[in-house]
Amino acid sequence: MRSDTLTMPTPEMRRAMADAELGDDVFGEDPTINRLQESAAAAVGKEAGLFVASGTMGNLLGILAQVPAGKELIADDQSHVFLYEGAGTATLGGIQVRPLTTERGVMTRSQVEAAFRPKNDYHQPLTGGVTIENTHTALASGATPAEVAAPADTVTFCVSKGLGAPVGSILCGPAEVIDRAARWRKMVGGGWREAGVLAAGGLQALEKGVDHLATDHANARTLAEGLSELPGVRIDLDRVQTNLVIFELTSMPAEQFLKACAERGLKGGGGNGRVRFVTRYGITAADVQRALEVCTEVLAG
Ligand SMILES: Cc1ncc(COP(=O)(O)O)c(C=O)c1O
């Protein structure tokens, strides 16, 4: 339960990958990649899509294709772009990230408006873009992915995490932006050849993977509710809206708890005194019950 990046392809997905129709994508001739890009763009209501190796690459190319060097990109201070992408925007794009201090990564409208730089002050950089990170609450809110993505010019999402494909993300947006992103992708060495074998997994993820997200969310809720009844656990159930269960411990350090859980076969993640468990395809309701047993045992010392 460390991460939803650990999902394994389903047997059906493996078969689809083995049988995928292939071509050289640098020539635009891989029919499976082309299908994935079209389906992904349609799913988020955008004109075009670009299959890329990772979420990090999708974010990077989306930014490079839209924000000129020397400008500033507004981001939340807990976002992946700011914290975990190796300063790629600064290194490759000459773009400065302006992190806004947020509660749980949610920037408010007034915060973003206030962060826009004035155009008449030559001392300051100009604002070149805003990046917003959103977890898969579409499901929890009842909104469609296209509705969630509508206010954004481009959107990156991963098929490799909760949706279950082994590799890949898709950057979607207007055709001319995606064309510029494709040029950047080639420059950073991300031009695919017969990668339809990977895209076939992505197509299965889009077609079938969404169905089990609801199960993952239900499993997370069961886990959170079970944890809330254990002594020494502090958890805000209102904050458990997706497949992420984050909690604090009052009776032992999180690191000690995680080590004891791991010794009993339950791996979690965490940091800053918090523990994180993630439900995903491959984690069943029975696994959740077993996890609760392990937590009970560990907390009882
Ligand atoms: C919110 C978010 N954005 C981007 C990424 C990057 O994805 P990748 O690991 O495929 O580069 C992750 C990965 O864990 C993520 O959680």
The ligand as an SDF file (V2000), in Angstrom:
LIG
                    3D

 16 16  0  0  0  0  0  0  0  0999 V2000
    0.6320   14.3540   -8.8310 C   0  0  0  0  0  0  0  0  0  0  0  0
    1.7410   13.7280   -9.6020 C   0  0  0  0  0  0  0  0  0  0  0  0
    2.1900   14.3610  -10.6940 N   0  0  0  0  0  0  0  0  0  0  0  0
    3.1890   13.8290  -11.4230 C   0  0  0  0  0  0  0  0  0  0  0  0
    3.7610   12.6220  -11.0770 C   0  0  0  0  0  0  0  0  0  0  0  0
    4.9100   12.1040  -11.9090 C   0  0  0  0  0  0  0  0  0  0  0  0
    4.6600   10.9390  -12.5500 O   0  0  0  0  0  0  0  0  0  0  0  0
    5.8530    9.9790  -13.0060 P   0  0  0  0  0  0  0  0  0  0  0  0
    6.2810    9.2430  -11.7870 O   0  0  0  0  0  0  0  0  0  0  0  0
    5.1950    9.1100  -14.0190 O   0  0  0  0  0  0  0  0  0  0  0  0
    6.9090   10.8470  -13.5790 O   0  0  0  0  0  0  0  0  0  0  0  0
    3.3220   11.9380   -9.9550 C   0  0  0  0  0  0  0  0  0  0  0  0
    3.9770   10.6620   -9.6040 C   0  0  0  0  0  0  0  0  0  0  0  0
    3.9770   10.0380   -8.7020 O   0  0  0  0  0  0  0  0  0  0  0  0
    2.2820   12.5130   -9.1820 C   0  0  0  0  0  0  0  0  0  0  0  0
    1.8240   11.8960   -8.0820 O   0  0  0  0  0  0  0  0  0  0  0  0
  1  2  1  0
  2  3  1  0
  2 15  2  0
  3  4  2  0
  4  5  1  0
  5  6  1  0
  5 12  2  0
  6  7  1  0
  7  8  1  0
  8  9  2  0
  8 10  1  0
  8 11  1  0
 12 13  1  0
 12 15  1  0
 13 14  2  0
 15 16  1  0
M  END
$$$$
